[in-house]
Amino acid sequence: MPPARDFYEILGVPRTAGQDEIQRAYRKLAREYHPDVNKAPDAEDRFKEASEAYAVLSDPEQRKRYDAFGEDFRRVPPDVDPETWARARAGAGAGGRARAGAGAGAGGFGGFGGFGTGGEEVDLEDLLGGIFAGRAGRAGRGRRPGGFGWGPMPGADQEAELEIGLDEAYHGGHRTIRLNGRTIDVDIPAGVTDGQRIRLTGQGGRGGEGGQPGDLYLIVRIAPDPRYRVDGRDVTVRLPLAPWEAALGTTAPVGTPGGDAKVKVPPGSSCGRRLRLRGRGLPNPRGSPGDLYAEVQIKVPPEPSPEERRLFEELAAKSSFDPRRRS
């Protein structure tokens, strides 16, 4: 039987990798090889291999034993220390057999106690079977042919993007989506922001050997809106003003995601000035809501009437204002 691949090698991480790095590596492999999305002949085996590696390396206690005992970590009883195990493995030799009396002194095989007498050959598997009787033997019952049962393997977490409108982001809503042939109901919380993740517990990849399914993370993308520009929870809307409104000041209506509001325009407001309405942006269930910014946009009559033209000409003749003069 070929030697088992190293779990760190399977995930493509160094032995010093932290839990975040291990999780990122597993998620990448799970997305690539999950049978629901990859139909290659070896995809399911690669997925199971990565899931097994992750199940061990993400558990601090199992990872500690794996680092100490390697592929034998499931076979070694808790009360055997790594040094004793290493001596036993070294004494077994390349062929899996050890000479029980050679060099072991009165204690026998590397400190395990007396097994056999001078020069007698002992098979390592038989030896271990005797030492671990009632422990490793019981652990092997019900295992797969040719190996020990690995136990439940958790399903992979999965990610997908969910595009919503600004009105849904503001008020919340409900969606029914189809993903990988499944129909999934999604509750969209009010005040969700672009890039925020909605977690759906148990809606990710299927587990193996009775393992729990993974979670599904929906990454929210707020679709462009012709009326508004969104930055986090802050919302910007254009505020068209006539030249005299911008010059003299006024109170103007403005649309917000939560309904119409009014904004006070100070006299002398130039194009591009931003007027803030506190708390009129996207709501925040856990804190302060965003703000709404009304951005001044000065409009002129596209086809002025004769009287409007006369007044503009009179203003131009009497005004000393030069918009191109450096201040």
N, C-alpha and C positions, 0 to 999 in steps of 0.2 A: 504494500500500500504506500503511495507516495506520501511524503511528509506534509503535514498540514501547513497552509500558508500562514505567515505571521499576521496577526490581526492589525497591527500598525501598518504593515505593508498593504493590506487589503484596503484600508481607509486612506492610505497615502499621507499619513501624518508621522512626525517623529515621535519617538518614545517619550519625549518631554512635553508633548502636546497637552494643552489645557482642555477642560471640558467643552468650552465654547468652540475651540478649533475642531475637536472630535465631532461635535454635533453638526457643525457646518459641513465637514467632509462627508458625514453620513447622509445629510439631506441632499447634497449634490449628487451622490451616487444613487440614492433612492429615487430621485427625480429622473435620473438617466436610465435606470435599469428596472423600474417597477413594471411588472407584467401588464399593468393596465395601459401603459403608454409606450412600452418597448416590446415589439413582437419578435426580436431576434431570438434564435434558438437558445442562446446561453444567457438571456437576460434574467430569467427567473433564478437561475443558479447564482448569477452575480449578485442579484438583489438579496437572496437568502444569505449569501456569504457576507455581504456588507451588514445585513441586519444582525447576524450572529456576532460579528466583530463589534458592532456598536453596543449590543446588549451587554457584552462583557466590559468593554472599555469605558462605558458610561456609568458603570456601577463601581464606586471606589473600592469596595471590598473584593469584588471579583477581579478588578484590574490589578489590585495588589497581589493577589494569588497568581494571576497570569504572568505578571512581571517576575515573580519568584520562581514559578515552576514551568512556565511555557505551556506547551500544548497538553502537558499532563496535569494542569491545575485542577481539573475536575476529578481526577483519580486520587489525588493525594489527600489523606485525612487531615483535619484541622490541626492535629497535634504533632505533625511531622514538620520539622523546620527545613528551610531550603538547603542548608549546608549538608544535612544528613541525606536529603534526597539527591543532591548533586554527587555525593560520594557513591551512593547506590547506583546511579546512572553510569558514573565513570567506571565502576567496577564491573558493569555488565559487558563492556567491550563492544566492538562493532557488531558482533553476531548476536547480541542479546543474551549471552551466557556468561556466567561468572564462576570463578573457582572459589568455592566458599571458604577454604582455609588459607588461601595464599595471601600473605601480607596483612591479614586482618587481626592477627593476635588472638588472644583468648576470647575477645568479644565477637569474633566471627565477622560476617559480611559488613565491613565498613561501619561497625557500630550498631547494626541492627540486632545483634545477639547471635548465638551460635546456631548456624544452619549447615548441616553436613560436616564431614571431617576431611582431613588433609587430601587435597587433590580432587575431591568429588565435584563434578560439574553440576551446576544448578541453573535451570532455565529462569530468566528474570521474570517472565510472565507468571510462571508457577510460584516463584518466590513472592512476588507482589500479591498474588492471589491469596497466599497463606497469611501474609501480614495484614491485608486489608479485608480479610474474610468478615462478612457481616456488615461491611461498610461500603467499599467500592463495589463488592459483588451485588449488594442490594441496589446500589445506584444504577447498575447496568441493566436491571430487569426492565423489560419493556422498551429497551433502546432499539434504535434502528439497526438493521443488519449491518454488521461491520463497524459499529461505532457506538458511542454512548449517546443517549438522548440529550439534545441540547435544551429541551424545555421550550416554553412559549417564547416566540419572537415578536416583539412589538412591531406594529405597522409603522411605515414611514410617515412623517409629517409632510404635507403637501402645500403648495402655494398656487394661487391663481389670482388674476386681476379681475376686479369688478368695477365697471364704469357706471357712474351714477350722475344724475343731474344736480345742479346746485339746489334746486327746491327739495330734492330728496335728502341732500346733505344737511339742509337747514331743519326740515321738519321730521326727518326720519321716514321710514317706509318699510315695505315688505316686498321681497323679490322671490321668484322661483327660478332657479337656474339649472341648466343641464351641464354636467361635468363628467367626462369619462363614462358616458352612458347612464349616469345616475341623475335623478331629479332631487334637488336640494332646496329646502326652504331657508331663506335668509332674512333675518330681521336687521334692518339698517338703523342704528341708533341716531337720534337727532344730534346734530353737531359734529358728525364724523368729518374728518379732514382728509385732504388729499395725501396719500401715502400711508394712512393709518391702516392697521391690520385688524380684521374682524376674525376672531377665533371661533371655529365650529368644532367642538369637542367630538372626537370619534368619527369624523367625516373624512379623514384622510385615508392613507393606504391601509389595506387589509393586513392584519397580523397573521403570523404563521404558527402552526402547532397550538392553536387556541389562544394566541397572544392578542392583546388589546389592539384595536385599530389606532392609527395615528390621528392627528388633528389636521384640519384643513384651515389654512390661513388665507383669507381673501384680502388682497391689497386694494384699497379703495383708490380709484382714479376719478376725480371730478371732471366731467366733460367741459370743454370750453363753452362759455355762455355769451351770447351776443350783447347782453346787458351789463355784465359784471366781470370784474377781474378779481381772482381770489388769491390771497397770499396767507397761508395758514388759516387763521380764523378771521382775518381782516378781509373786508370786501371793498372794492373801489367801483364807483359808478360815475358815469359822465353826467355833468350838470350843465345843460345848455342854457346860456343867458344871452339876452339882448345887450347891445353895447351900453345902453343907458342903465340897465339893471346892474351890470358890472361896475359902471362908473358911480352910480348914485347909491347902490346898495338896495337890497330887497329881501323878502322872505319868499323862498321858492319851494314848490313841492318836489320831492325826490322819491324814486322807488327804491325799496330795500327788499331783501329776500323775505322779510317778515311782514311786508305791507308798506303802504305809503307813509311818508313822514314829511316834515318840513324842516328846511335848513335856513338859517339866517346868513345872508351874504353881506359881508362888510363892504362899505363904499371903497372904490378903487381896487376891486378884485380883478387881477389879470388872468389871462388864460393859463391853465395849469395849476392854479392855486387849489390846495386840498383843504376842504372843510370837514372836520371830524364830527361824527355823531357817535358818541360813546355807547358801547353795548349793542349796537345795531348790526353787528356782523354775525358770524356763525355762533350759535350757542355753545356753551361748554358745560357738560353735566358735572364736571369736577372742579370748576373754577369760574373765573371771569370770562364773559363772552368776548368775542372779537369786536372791533369797531368798524364802522362804515365810513368811508371817505368819499365825499362828493367832490369830484374834480371839475373845476370851472372850465367850460368850453364856450367861448364867445361866438355867437352866430350873428350874421348880418342878413338883412332882407335880400333874398336872391334877385328880386326884381322890385326895387324901391318904387313907390308911387311918386308922382311929381312933387307932392308936398314933402315927402320924406327926403327926396333928393335935395330939395331946396334947403331943408333944415340941416342936412349933412354938409352942404356947401357953405352955409352960414357958419356952422361950427368950425369947419376947416379954415375959414377965413379969419375967425376970431381967436382960435386956440393956438397957444404957443407950444403945445405938447408935441414932442418928437419921440416916437417909440423906438427909434434906432439910435438915439443919443446915449452914449455910455454914461451910466450913473456914477 
